[in-house]
Amino acid sequence: MSLHPLVKDSVADIVPALGTTLLQKNEAVMKLASKVFVKLVNVIPYSVTESLLSDIVHPLSSSLSSCHVPVVTLCATALNAILSCLSSKKDRDVWKVLEETETISYIIQQIQCGGSKPPEFFVETISLLSNILQRWPSSRFCVWNNNGLMEVLSSLSLEPMLSVRAAVLQLYSAIALCRNGAKKLLEIGNAPLQMMMESMDDVNHNYLQLAGFTLAESFVVSEEGRLKMIESYVEPLAKSVISGLSNWSMHTGKLMKEQMSLIKGACCVCKIVCWPGKHHNYFWKLGIESVLLKLLLDDFHIKQISEHFSSLDEVEALARDGLSANFLPAIKPHVWDILGGLATHCAEDFTAQMVKSELYLKILITCVCLGFAASLRSARQRCPNVENELASRAVLLMIYSPSKYISSQTKSTLLGILKPLAKEDIKYLLNTLNATSSGITGTMSDNLQAIHLISLACYSGLPQYRRYVMKNQGVYILLSLIQTLSRNHVHEERMLRMNTSFHYCGHNMKMCCYEFEDDWVGDEMFLVFGLLGLAELVHHSGSLKDHVWSKSTEGQLISQVREICVNSFASGPKWYCVYLLSYFGIYGFPSKLGNTIGNALSGDESTNLTLVLANQEHVNVHGIILSVRCPSLLPSEGYTSRRKEIRLSAHVNHQALLKLLEYVYSGHLTATDDLVKRLKTLAKHCNLQPLLQTLCRNRPKWRTPFPTFDLTSALGPNGFCFSDIVLEAKGNAFENWKCESCALSQPHLHAHKAILCASSDHMRALLCSGMQESQSETIKIDLGWNALVRLVNWLYSGKLVPKPKYGCLWNNLDEQGKLEQVIPYVELYCLSDSWLLEDLHKECSKVIVNCLDSVNMAVKLIQIGADCCQWDLVELAAKFTAPSYHHLRNSGKLLELDEQLVDIVRAASVARLSQ
């Protein structure tokens, strides 16, 4: 009947009449009208009502302010039904109505005043709130920032009604899509996590389990959430995930929809194994290999598995036949991702005895190797997909797994599968990558390019084909490709790009406020795979070295890799650059700041410690740099301001000590092979584990944080005893400001001449020129306190921190609040120009451009820029105001600017119009 022409033609008349009826004040009438609305949105097809959505949503959302509980419940039910099938093209229209009717405020108010209202009221209103938060990120701030609501939700989480608890979990999941919201949930105590863990238990209904897994999935995305779950709930988490992946059954040959959702949710949470931690062993103990295999092969093939398989051919035949059945195809990519994560975080001593079933693990490895072969075939046909890429990446991580057992099993299995077409594959890969680096090939999909690079890296890891890759110009081709990739990626500003696995897991999740989340690969995934393959070839070049590349190529390689290491944004490319450089006698972690601070080692300015060797040779050093970078060289007793001698053991070699200090001051060193052995001993005794890893040429472990050159800890209490200069901010002291180290009331920082002089030519001229400032214990800096903090952080770390508020925190500031956030960067923008701090000037410019979001702010920045003679800033702000020039002129908002500045804005407007 809903498709009958009479019904379809009548809907346009029914909706406004029904809306007017719902807005009556009579409870009985409103209740009847809201019931009809629920029927209407559930019975009439969405295609019929789509053009009338605004007319439907408006009366429903307006009625959420009603004091009649049944009316509010029914209106929330109707709105939930609408949002469940809302098309993206109607997003903006519906959100506009929800904003106009203050829907979120009224829902929050209704929940907070819930009292003894029936469970269905809470289920529908909380579900509506979570549906809104999932769809419109801008709605999240006012929810997680409402402490009263968060307290009510905590109390509702104790409700005996499971449907209410599930609704609360869904709302928590929507809140956690915002990184700031996730932090808030973790800060309010263990209640949300405890509730999540209890809900994931397999004794609960599927819908409650799924709600728990959805929240856990949101927490897995953020570092804070992962660490909290691993620290507090690692064992129950592993058990719940294994249970979610295991406790399902087929009905008439098919998996029920709710069970499929539960498996996907458990898979996404299981991807916590893609990060380092203590949790991997728990999954192996619970038989993760058997669970994953049963998600790949159906019961018919699982029952054929026999402990008495006589050969690898039988295992391969079973795996090939099982995969061809295409059992649970939507789950297969998740299995590859999980397997890769488990393999890359295995311990070196991981063996077959640590799994429940070695045979199941072997079959699983065979399955993923067959998946790799299939991905290579699809790449040659230029039709790969996400599953192909994930299968390839899993094999790559298994070949280079720290576990010799997994690595050798994968290599031997892959070798047998690839052997018939191996050399043909290698030639195809090298020719294609060579054409890509030369710009000959057309546009190539990300999946295809990733599979090409991964496949070559895998072949480079197989001893039987590595030499063949090298003899066919593999090193030259990869180096050329890396140069192309670094130009395209390294020098671009990186924003968050969640990795492929979480794109695949996302269930259309709209995440927000994760802009500064560090990702190991970032936008430089291709660069990582290229560097990994190149590193493997260099590692095994040995006697072929002279035949594989020339001296000029070696110099080109070193130069290119160092540049990537210094300029890359993600940790992965940096780690593989460091690994590569170690084969050319360069050890450590090159950085811009390290190169700058390293110059301080060659001079005696501001040195206050002397390291004395047994043969009376000595080296003058800066105590503050040693205290941060290598505290083991300092005596355990307290430091005094007078110069102090530190006598070193007779085992310390003078040349090795100089090289160690080169690393301490600059973050990296160059050394010949004969010195490396002594440096290893010295680094081990000084507890410099990152340096020791590079000296030992250990292959990088996936997702290991990259060591940064950061001296900001010197600004804390431990660095006070070395402080020899005070930097004072301009302006008066403000409320609650207090120095923990001295009694000065003016906002200031206790700094160190050695670091300031090394980081800034201006400070060196100021402090070492013999002028008045060089004799003073305090220097006034023409910056406000917030700008001064950021300046000193830059000089000590090369990072412009703290960053301005971003995401929902920024969006919910008023204009004055936003301007206050930007002003420190404007001050630094001006100062960095006169101090010739070019990189800082660029970083401040980027921040200002990103934060400039209103014409009122732009007008103020025009005036500030003119006052400081920063005409680039004036021009930048004028271009922003150009589209609004006529409005600003007519409204009188340009009157605060002088005629010259108004002319600049006018010229920008004319230039824009002429374009």
C-alpha positions in Angstrom: 0.0 0.0 0.0 2.9 2.4 0.7 3.7 2.3 -3.0 0.1 3.0 -4.1 -0.1 6.3 -6.1 -2.8 7.6 -3.8 -0.6 7.2 -0.8 2.5 8.7 -2.5 0.5 11.7 -3.7 -1.0 12.3 -0.3 2.2 12.3 1.7 3.0 15.9 0.8 -0.4 16.9 2.4 -0.2 14.5 5.3 3.2 15.7 6.6 2.5 19.4 7.2 -0.9 18.6 8.7 0.6 16.0 11.0 3.4 18.4 11.9 0.9 21.2 12.9 -1.0 18.6 15.0 2.1 17.5 16.8 2.9 21.0 17.8 -0.4 21.4 19.8 -0.1 21.6 23.5 -2.6 18.9 24.2 -0.8 15.8 25.5 -3.3 13.3 24.1 -3.2 14.9 20.6 0.6 15.1 20.6 0.9 11.5 21.6 -1.4 10.3 18.8 0.4 12.5 16.3 3.8 11.3 17.3 2.6 7.7 17.0 1.5 8.4 13.5 4.9 10.0 12.7 6.6 6.8 13.9 4.4 4.7 11.6 4.9 7.2 8.7 8.7 7.0 8.7 8.7 3.3 9.2 6.1 2.4 6.5 6.4 5.0 3.8 9.6 4.4 1.7 12.5 6.8 2.2 12.4 7.7 -1.5 8.9 9.1 -1.0 9.6 11.1 2.1 13.2 12.3 1.2 12.0 15.6 -0.3 9.9 16.3 2.8 12.5 15.5 5.4 12.9 19.1 6.7 9.1 19.3 7.2 9.2 15.9 9.1 12.2 16.6 11.2 11.2 20.1 12.3 8.1 19.2 14.3 9.7 16.1 15.7 12.8 17.9 17.0 10.8 20.8 18.2 8.6 18.4 20.3 11.7 17.1 22.2 11.3 20.0 24.6 7.9 18.6 25.6 7.3 17.7 29.3 5.3 14.7 28.2 7.5 11.6 28.4 5.6 9.4 25.8 5.7 12.2 23.3 9.5 12.7 23.7 10.1 9.0 23.5 8.0 8.6 20.3 9.6 11.7 18.6 13.1 10.3 19.4 12.0 6.9 18.0 10.8 8.6 14.7 14.0 10.7 14.4 16.2 7.6 15.0 14.4 5.8 12.2 15.0 8.8 9.9 18.7 9.1 10.7 19.2 5.3 10.2 18.5 5.7 6.5 19.4 9.4 5.9 21.3 9.9 2.6 24.4 12.1 2.6 22.9 14.6 0.3 20.3 15.5 3.0 22.9 15.8 5.8 23.2 19.5 5.6 19.4 20.2 5.5 18.6 17.9 8.4 21.5 19.3 10.5 20.3 22.9 9.9 16.9 21.9 11.3 18.4 20.2 14.3 20.5 23.3 15.0 17.5 25.7 14.6 15.4 23.6 17.1 18.3 23.2 19.6 17.7 19.5 19.5 20.9 18.5 21.3 20.3 20.9 24.2 16.8 19.5 24.7 17.9 15.9 24.5 20.6 16.5 27.1 18.1 18.3 29.3 15.6 15.5 29.0 18.3 12.9 29.9 19.6 14.9 32.9 16.1 15.3 34.2 15.4 11.6 33.6 14.7 10.5 37.2 12.4 7.5 37.2 11.4 7.6 33.6 10.8 4.3 31.8 13.8 2.5 30.2 12.5 3.0 26.6 12.7 6.8 27.2 16.4 6.6 27.9 17.1 4.0 25.1 15.5 6.3 22.5 16.8 9.6 23.6 20.4 8.4 24.2 20.3 6.5 20.9 19.2 9.7 19.2 22.0 11.6 20.7 24.6 9.0 19.7 23.2 8.8 16.1 23.5 12.6 15.9 27.1 12.5 17.2 28.1 9.8 14.8 26.8 11.7 11.8 27.8 15.3 12.7 31.2 15.7 14.4 30.5 19.4 15.3 27.8 18.1 17.7 30.2 16.2 20.0 31.8 19.0 22.0 28.6 20.1 23.8 28.0 16.5 24.9 31.4 15.3 26.2 32.0 18.8 27.7 28.8 18.6 29.8 29.9 17.2 33.2 26.4 16.9 34.4 25.4 14.7 31.5 28.5 12.6 31.9 27.6 12.0 35.6 24.1 10.9 34.6 25.5 8.5 32.0 27.8 7.0 34.6 24.8 6.3 36.8 22.7 4.9 33.9 25.6 2.5 33.1 24.6 0.7 36.3 21.0 0.2 35.2 19.9 -3.5 35.2 18.1 -3.0 31.9 20.6 -4.2 29.2 19.1 -2.1 26.5 19.8 1.1 28.5 23.4 0.0 29.1 23.8 -0.8 25.4 22.5 2.7 24.5 25.0 4.3 26.9 27.8 2.3 25.4 26.8 3.5 21.9 26.8 7.1 23.1 30.3 6.6 24.6 31.4 5.2 21.3 30.1 8.2 19.4 31.8 10.5 22.0 35.1 8.6 21.5 35.1 9.3 17.8 36.4 12.7 18.9 39.9 12.4 20.3 39.1 15.0 23.0 35.9 13.1 23.8 37.9 9.8 24.1 40.4 11.6 26.5 37.4 12.8 28.6 36.0 9.2 28.9 39.4 7.9 30.0 39.8 10.8 32.5 36.6 10.2 34.4 37.8 6.9 35.8 37.5 3.2 35.0 33.7 3.2 34.8 33.5 3.4 30.9 36.2 0.8 30.4 34.9 -1.5 33.0 31.4 -1.3 31.5 32.9 -1.9 28.1 34.8 -5.0 29.2 31.7 -6.5 31.0 29.6 -5.9 27.9 32.1 -7.7 25.6 31.7 -10.9 27.7 30.1 -13.7 25.6 27.4 -14.4 28.2 25.7 -11.2 27.0 23.3 -10.7 24.1 24.9 -10.0 20.7 23.7 -6.4 20.7 25.3 -5.6 24.0 28.6 -7.3 23.0 28.6 -5.3 19.8 28.1 -2.1 21.7 31.1 -3.0 23.8 33.3 -3.8 20.8 32.3 -0.6 19.1 33.5 1.5 22.0 36.7 -0.6 22.2 37.3 0.0 18.5 37.1 3.8 19.1 39.7 3.5 21.9 42.1 1.4 19.8 42.5 4.3 17.4 44.0 6.6 20.0 47.3 5.9 21.8 45.8 6.8 25.2 43.0 4.3 24.7 45.3 1.5 23.6 47.6 1.9 26.5 44.8 2.1 29.1 43.2 -1.1 27.7 46.5 -3.0 27.6 47.6 -1.8 31.1 44.3 -2.5 32.9 42.4 -5.1 31.0 44.8 -7.0 28.7 43.8 -10.6 29.6 40.0 -10.1 29.7 40.3 -8.0 26.5 42.1 -10.9 24.7 39.5 -13.4 26.0 36.6 -11.3 24.9 38.1 -10.7 21.4 38.8 -14.4 20.9 35.3 -15.2 22.1 33.8 -12.7 19.7 35.8 -14.2 16.8 34.9 -17.8 17.8 31.3 -18.0 19.1 29.3 -18.0 15.9 27.5 -20.6 13.9 26.0 -20.9 10.4 22.3 -21.1 9.8 21.3 -22.7 6.5 24.8 -22.1 5.2 24.7 -18.4 6.0 25.9 -16.2 8.9 23.2 -14.1 10.6 23.7 -10.3 10.1 24.1 -9.6 13.8 26.8 -12.3 14.1 28.6 -10.9 11.1 28.6 -7.4 12.8 29.9 -9.0 16.0 32.8 -10.7 14.1 33.7 -7.5 12.3 33.7 -5.6 15.6 35.9 -8.2 17.3 38.3 -8.1 14.3 38.6 -4.4 14.5 39.4 -4.5 18.3 41.8 -7.4 17.6 43.9 -5.0 15.5 45.3 -3.7 18.7 47.9 -6.4 18.0 49.2 -4.1 15.2 50.8 -2.0 18.0 53.6 -3.0 20.3 52.9 -4.0 23.9 52.6 -7.0 26.2 49.2 -8.2 24.8 50.4 -10.4 21.9 51.3 -13.3 24.1 47.8 -13.5 25.5 46.3 -13.9 22.0 48.8 -16.6 21.1 48.0 -18.5 24.4 44.3 -18.4 23.5 44.9 -20.0 20.1 44.5 -17.0 17.8 46.0 -19.0 14.9 43.1 -21.5 15.1 40.5 -18.8 15.4 41.8 -16.9 12.4 42.0 -20.1 10.2 38.4 -20.9 11.0 37.4 -17.4 9.7 39.2 -18.3 6.4 38.1 -21.9 5.8 34.7 -23.4 6.1 33.8 -26.4 8.3 34.2 -28.8 5.4 37.9 -27.9 4.9 38.6 -27.5 8.6 37.5 -31.1 9.2 39.9 -32.3 6.5 42.9 -31.0 8.5 44.9 -33.9 9.6 47.9 -34.0 11.9 49.5 -36.5 9.5 49.9 -34.3 6.5 52.9 -35.8 4.8 54.1 -32.8 2.7 53.9 -29.0 2.2 52.1 -29.8 -1.1 49.1 -31.3 0.8 48.9 -28.3 3.1 49.1 -26.0 0.0 46.4 -28.0 -1.8 44.0 -27.8 1.2 44.6 -24.1 1.7 44.2 -23.3 -2.0 41.0 -25.3 -2.2 39.6 -23.8 1.0 40.3 -20.2 -0.1 38.6 -20.9 -3.5 35.4 -21.5 -1.6 35.5 -17.8 -0.7 34.2 -18.3 2.8 33.3 -15.0 4.7 35.0 -12.8 2.1 34.3 -9.6 4.1 36.3 -11.0 7.0 39.4 -12.0 5.0 41.1 -8.6 4.9 40.8 -8.3 8.6 42.5 -11.7 9.1 45.4 -10.6 6.9 45.8 -7.4 8.9 45.7 -9.2 12.3 48.2 -11.9 11.2 50.6 -9.2 10.0 50.3 -7.4 13.3 51.0 -10.6 15.3 54.0 -11.5 13.2 55.7 -8.1 13.3 55.4 -7.9 17.1 56.6 -11.5 17.9 59.6 -11.8 20.1 62.8 -13.2 18.6 62.5 -16.4 20.7 58.9 -17.1 19.5 58.7 -20.7 18.3 56.1 -23.3 17.4 55.9 -24.4 21.0 54.2 -21.1 21.9 51.1 -21.7 19.8 48.3 -24.1 20.5 48.5 -25.7 17.0 51.6 -25.5 14.8 49.7 -27.2 12.0 47.0 -24.5 12.0 49.6 -21.8 12.0 51.4 -23.4 9.0 48.1 -23.6 7.1 47.4 -20.0 8.0 50.8 -18.9 6.7 50.2 -20.9 3.5 46.8 -19.1 3.1 48.3 -15.7 3.4 51.1 -16.6 1.0 48.5 -17.7 -1.5 46.8 -14.4 -0.9 50.1 -12.7 -1.7 50.4 -14.6 -5.0 46.8 -13.7 -5.9 47.5 -10.0 -5.2 50.6 -10.1 -7.5 48.5 -11.7 -10.3 45.8 -9.0 -9.7 48.5 -6.3 -9.8 49.7 -7.5 -13.2 46.1 -7.3 -14.4 45.9 -3.8 -12.8 42.8 -4.7 -10.8 43.9 -5.0 -7.1 41.8 -4.2 -4.1 42.2 -3.5 -0.4 42.2 -7.2 0.4 45.1 -7.8 -2.1 47.1 -5.0 -0.5 46.5 -6.2 3.1 47.5 -9.8 2.1 50.8 -8.5 0.6 51.5 -6.3 3.6 50.9 -9.2 6.0 53.4 -11.4 4.1 55.9 -8.5 4.1 55.7 -8.2 7.9 56.0 -12.0 8.3 59.1 -12.2 6.1 60.7 -9.5 8.2 59.3 -10.7 11.5 61.7 -10.7 14.5 60.7 -14.3 15.0 63.1 -16.5 13.0 60.5 -19.3 13.1 57.7 -17.2 11.4 60.1 -15.6 9.0 61.6 -18.9 7.9 58.2 -20.6 7.6 56.9 -17.7 5.5 59.9 -17.6 3.2 59.9 -21.4 2.5 56.2 -21.5 1.9 56.3 -18.4 -0.4 59.2 -19.7 -2.3 57.3 -22.9 -3.3 54.3 -20.9 -4.4 56.1 -18.2 -6.4 58.9 -20.3 -7.9 57.3 -21.0 -11.4 56.9 -17.3 -12.2 59.4 -15.7 -9.8 61.9 -14.3 -12.3 59.1 -13.1 -14.6 57.5 -11.3 -11.7 60.7 -9.6 -10.7 61.3 -8.3 -14.2 57.7 -7.0 -14.3 58.1 -5.3 -10.9 61.4 -3.7 -11.7 60.2 -2.5 -15.2 57.0 -1.0 -13.7 58.7 0.7 -10.8 61.4 2.1 -13.1 58.7 3.5 -15.4 56.9 5.0 -12.4 60.1 6.8 -11.2 60.7 8.1 -14.7 57.1 9.4 -15.0 56.4 7.2 -18.0 53.4 5.3 -16.6 50.0 7.1 -16.2 48.1 7.5 -13.0 48.4 4.4 -10.8 46.0 3.5 -7.9 47.4 3.5 -4.3 46.6 -0.2 -4.0 48.5 -1.0 -7.1 51.6 1.0 -6.3 51.7 -0.4 -2.8 51.5 -3.9 -4.0 54.4 -3.3 -6.5 56.7 -1.9 -3.8 55.7 -4.6 -1.2 56.2 -7.4 -3.7 59.7 -6.2 -4.6 60.5 -5.9 -0.9 59.3 -9.4 -0.4 61.4 -10.8 -3.2 64.4 -8.9 -1.8 63.8 -10.8 1.4 64.1 -14.2 -0.3 67.8 -15.2 -0.5 67.1 -17.3 -3.7 66.0 -14.1 -5.7 67.8 -11.3 -3.9 70.9 -11.5 -6.1 68.7 -11.6 -9.2 67.0 -8.3 -8.1 70.4 -6.7 -7.5 71.8 -7.8 -10.8 68.8 -6.3 -12.6 69.5 -2.8 -11.3 67.2 -3.2 -8.2 69.2 -0.7 -6.1 69.3 2.0 -8.9 65.6 1.6 -9.6 64.6 1.8 -5.9 66.8 4.7 -5.2 65.4 6.6 -8.2 61.8 5.8 -7.1 62.6 6.9 -3.5 63.8 10.2 -4.8 60.5 10.7 -6.7 58.5 9.6 -3.7 60.4 11.9 -1.3 59.7 14.9 -3.5 56.0 14.1 -3.6 55.6 13.3 0.1 58.3 14.5 2.4 57.9 18.2 1.8 54.2 18.3 2.2 52.4 19.3 5.4 51.0 16.0 6.8 47.5 15.8 8.1 46.0 12.6 9.6 45.5 9.7 7.3 44.2 6.7 9.2 46.0 3.6 8.1 44.3 1.2 5.6 43.1 -1.2 8.3 41.1 1.4 10.1 39.7 2.8 6.9 38.5 -0.7 6.3 37.3 -1.1 9.9 35.6 2.3 10.0 32.0 1.4 9.5 31.6 5.0 8.1 33.0 6.4 11.3 33.5 10.2 11.1 36.4 10.8 13.4 37.5 14.3 14.5 40.2 16.1 16.4 42.9 13.5 15.5 44.9 16.0 13.3 48.1 15.6 15.3 47.9 11.9 16.0 51.2 10.4 15.1 51.1 7.5 12.6 54.1 5.4 12.0 53.6 5.4 8.2 51.5 8.5 7.7 51.1 9.6 4.1 54.6 8.2 3.4 53.5 4.5 3.1 55.1 4.1 -0.3 58.4 5.6 1.0 58.5 3.1 3.8 58.1 0.1 1.5 60.7 1.5 -0.9 63.2 2.2 1.9 62.6 -1.3 3.4 63.3 -3.0 0.1 66.4 -0.9 -0.5 67.7 -1.5 3.0 67.4 -5.3 2.5 69.4 -5.1 -0.7 72.1 -3.0 0.9 72.2 -5.2 3.9 73.0 -8.3 1.8 75.1 -6.6 -0.9 78.4 -7.8 0.6 80.9 -8.9 -2.1 78.5 -7.6 -4.8 78.7 -4.0 -3.4 81.2 -2.8 -6.1 79.1 -4.4 -8.9 75.7 -3.2 -7.5 76.5 0.6 -7.2 79.3 3.1 -7.9 80.8 5.5 -5.5 78.8 8.4 -6.9 75.6 6.3 -6.4 76.6 5.7 -2.8 77.1 9.4 -2.2 73.7 10.1 -3.9 72.1 7.4 -1.7 73.5 8.8 1.5 72.5 12.3 0.7 69.0 11.4 -0.3 68.4 9.1 2.7 69.7 11.8 5.2 67.4 14.4 3.7 64.4 12.1 4.1 65.4 11.3 7.7 65.6 15.0 8.6 62.5 16.1 6.7 60.0 13.2 6.9 57.0 13.6 9.2 56.3 9.9 10.0 58.5 7.6 12.2 58.6 4.7 9.7 60.6 6.4 6.9 62.9 7.9 9.5 63.6 4.5 11.1 64.5 2.8 7.7 66.7 5.8 6.8 68.6 5.3 10.0 68.9 1.6 9.3 70.2 2.3 5.8 72.7 4.9 6.9 74.3 2.5 9.4 75.6 0.5 6.5 77.6 3.5 5.4 79.2 4.3 8.8 76.6 6.8 9.9 74.9 5.9 13.2 72.1 7.6 15.2 69.2 9.9 14.3 70.0 12.9 12.1 67.8 16.0 12.7 67.9 19.7 12.0 68.2 20.7 15.7 70.8 18.0 16.3 72.9 19.4 13.5 72.6 22.8 15.1 73.4 21.8 18.7 76.3 19.7 17.5 78.3 22.8 16.7 78.5 23.5 20.4 80.8 20.5 20.9 83.6 22.2 18.9 83.8 25.3 21.2 84.5 25.9 24.9 81.9 28.6 25.3 79.7 28.0 28.4 81.3 24.6 29.2 81.2 23.8 32.9 82.4 20.2 33.1 85.6 18.4 32.2 85.7 14.7 31.4 89.1 13.4 32.3 90.4 10.0 31.0 92.9 7.7 32.8 95.8 9.0 30.6 94.9 12.6 31.6 93.4 13.5 28.2 90.3 15.6 28.8 87.3 17.1 27.0 85.3 20.2 28.1 81.5 19.7 27.8 78.2 21.3 28.8 76.7 19.8 31.8 73.1 20.6 30.7 73.4 18.8 27.4 74.9 15.7 29.1 72.2 15.8 31.8 69.5 15.5 29.2 71.2 13.3 26.5 73.5 11.1 28.5 73.0 11.4 32.3 75.0 8.3 32.9 78.2 10.3 32.3 77.4 12.6 35.2 78.2 11.8 38.8 75.3 10.7 41.0 75.9 13.4 43.6 74.5 16.9 43.2 76.0 19.5 40.8 77.7 22.7 42.0 78.0 25.8 39.9 81.8 25.8 39.8 83.6 23.8 37.1 83.8 20.2 37.9 86.1 17.4 36.7 84.6 13.9 36.1 87.2 11.1 36.0 86.3 8.3 33.7 87.2 4.6 33.8 90.5 3.4 32.3 88.4 1.3 29.9 87.1 4.4 28.1 89.0 5.1 24.9 89.5 8.8 24.0 88.5 8.4 20.4 85.4 6.4 21.3 84.4 9.1 23.9 84.7 11.8 21.3 82.4 9.8 19.0 79.9 9.2 21.8 79.9 13.0 22.5 79.3 13.6 18.8 76.1 11.5 19.2 75.1 13.2 22.5 75.4 16.7 21.0 74.2 16.1 17.4 72.1 12.9 17.6 74.3 11.0 15.2 77.9 10.1 14.6 80.2 8.7 11.9 82.5 5.8 12.8 84.7 3.2 11.2 84.1 -0.5 11.8 87.0 -0.8 14.2 85.5 1.9 16.5 82.0 0.5 16.4 82.9 -2.3 18.8 84.2 0.1 21.5 81.2 2.4 20.9 78.8 -0.5 21.5 80.3 -1.2 24.9 80.3 2.5 25.8 76.7 3.0 24.6 75.6 -0.1 26.6 77.2 1.2 29.8 75.6 4.7 29.2 72.2 3.1 28.6 71.9 4.7 25.2 69.7 1.9 23.8 68.6 3.7 20.6 72.3 4.3 19.6 73.1 0.7 20.5 70.3 -0.5 18.2 71.8 1.4 15.2 75.4 0.3 16.1 74.2 -3.3 16.0 72.3 -2.6 12.7 69.1 -4.1 14.1 66.2 -4.0 11.7 63.5 -1.5 12.8 60.5 -2.8 14.6 57.2 -1.8 13.2 55.5 1.1 15.0 58.5 1.7 17.4 58.5 5.4 18.3 61.4 7.3 16.7 63.9 8.9 19.1 63.6 12.7 18.9 66.3 15.3 19.6 64.5 17.1 22.5 66.2 19.2 25.2 63.0 20.6 26.8 63.4 18.5 29.9 66.3 20.8 30.7 63.7 23.5 31.4 62.4 21.5 34.3 63.6 21.2 37.9 66.5 18.9 36.9 68.0 21.5 34.6 67.8 24.4 37.1 71.2 23.7 38.6 72.8 24.2 35.2 70.8 27.4 34.3 72.9 30.5 33.7 70.5 32.9 32.2 66.9 34.1 32.8 64.6 35.0 29.9 61.9 37.4 31.0 58.6 38.0 29.1 57.2 41.4 28.6 54.0 42.5 30.4 52.9 42.2 34.0 52.7 39.1 36.2 49.4 37.4 35.9 47.3 35.5 38.4 48.4 32.1 39.5 51.9 32.5 37.9 54.6 31.2 40.2 58.2 30.0 39.6 59.0 26.8 41.3 62.8 27.6 41.3 63.0 31.2 42.4 61.1 34.1 43.9 60.9 36.4 40.8 57.3 37.5 40.2 57.7 38.5 36.6 57.0 35.6 34.2 60.3 34.1 33.1 62.2 30.9 32.2 65.5 29.6 33.5 67.5 28.8 30.4 71.0 27.8 29.3 73.4 29.9 27.3 75.0 26.8 25.7 71.7 25.8 24.1 70.4 29.3 23.3 73.7 30.2 21.6 73.8 27.0 19.5 70.2 27.3 18.5 70.1 31.0 17.5 72.7 33.3 15.9 70.8 36.2 17.4 71.2 34.8 21.0 74.8 34.0 20.3 75.5 37.6 19.3 73.6 38.8 22.3 75.2 36.6 24.9 78.7 36.2 23.5 79.5 39.6 22.1 80.8 41.3 25.2 77.8 43.8 25.2 75.8 44.6 28.3 73.4 41.7 27.8 76.3 39.2 27.9 77.1 40.3 31.4 73.5 40.3 32.6 71.8 37.3 34.4 68.4 38.3 33.0 67.4 39.2 29.4 64.1 40.8 28.6 62.5 39.2 25.4 60.0 41.3 23.5 57.3 38.6 23.7 54.3 37.8 25.9 54.6 34.8 28.2 52.8 32.3 25.9 55.0 33.3 22.9 58.2 33.1 25.0 57.3 29.6 26.1 56.9 28.6 22.4 60.1 30.3 21.4 62.2 28.5 24.0 60.5 25.2 23.2 61.5 25.7 19.6 65.1 26.5 20.4 65.2 23.4 22.7 63.3 20.9 20.5 62.8 22.3 17.0 59.0 22.0 17.6 56.5 24.8 17.8 54.6 23.6 20.9 52.2 23.8 22.5 50.0 23.9 19.4 46.8 26.0 19.3 43.6 24.3 20.2 42.2 22.4 17.2 39.1 20.5 16.2 36.0 20.9 18.4 38.0 22.8 21.1 38.9 25.5 18.5 35.5 25.6 16.9 33.8 26.3 20.2 35.9 29.3 21.1 34.5 32.8 20.6 36.4 35.2 18.3 38.3 36.7 21.2 39.3 33.3 22.4 40.6 32.4 18.9 42.5 35.6 18.6 44.2 34.9 22.0 45.3 31.5 20.7 46.8 33.0 17.5 48.5 36.1 19.0 51.5 34.2 20.4 52.2 32.9 16.9 51.9 36.3 15.4 54.4 37.6 18.0 56.8 34.8 17.1 56.2 35.4 13.4 57.4 39.0 13.8 60.3 38.1 16.1 61.6 35.2 14.0 61.9 37.5 11.0 64.2 39.9 12.9 66.1 37.0 14.6 66.5 35.2 11.2 64.9 32.0 12.4 63.6 31.0 8.9 62.1 27.6 9.8 60.3 29.1 12.8 59.0 31.9 10.6 57.5 29.3 8.2 56.0 27.3 11.0 54.3 30.3 12.5 53.0 31.3 9.1 51.4 27.9 8.6 49.7 28.1 12.0 48.3 31.6 11.3 47.0 30.5 7.9 45.3 27.4 9.4 43.7 29.5 12.3 42.6 32.4 10.2 38.9 31.8 9.9 37.1 35.1 10.4 37.3 38.6 8.8 37.4 40.3 12.2 40.5 38.3 13.1 42.0 39.2 9.7 41.4 42.9 10.2 43.2 42.8 13.5 46.1 40.9 12.0 46.4 43.5 9.3 46.9 46.2 11.9 49.3 44.1 14.0 51.3 43.2 10.9 51.6 46.9 9.8 52.7 47.9 13.3 55.5 45.3 13.2 56.3 46.1 9.5 55.4 42.5 8.6 54.0 43.2 5.2 53.8 39.5 4.3 51.4 39.1 7.2 49.4 42.1 6.1 49.1 40.7 2.6 48.1 37.3 3.9 45.3 38.7 6.0 44.2 41.2 3.3 43.8 38.3 0.8 41.6 36.6 3.4 39.4 39.7 3.8 39.2 40.4 0.0 35.9 38.5 -0.7 34.3 40.6 2.2 35.8 43.9 1.2 32.6 45.7 0.2 30.7 44.4 3.2 33.5 45.5 5.6 33.6 48.9 3.9 29.8 49.5 4.1 29.6 48.2 7.7 32.4 50.5 8.8 34.6 47.7 10.1 37.6 49.0 8.1 37.5 52.4 9.9 40.0 51.1 12.5 42.6 50.7 9.7 44.4 53.7 8.1 43.9 54.6 4.5 47.1 52.8 3.3 45.9 49.5 4.8 42.4 49.9 3.4 44.0 50.4 0.0 45.9 47.1 0.4 42.6 45.3 1.2 40.9 47.1 -1.7 43.8 46.0 -4.1 43.5 42.4 -2.9 39.7 42.5 -3.6 40.3 43.9 -7.1 43.0 41.3 -7.8 40.6 38.6 -6.7 37.8 39.9 -8.9 40.2 40.2 -11.9 41.2 36.6 -11.5 
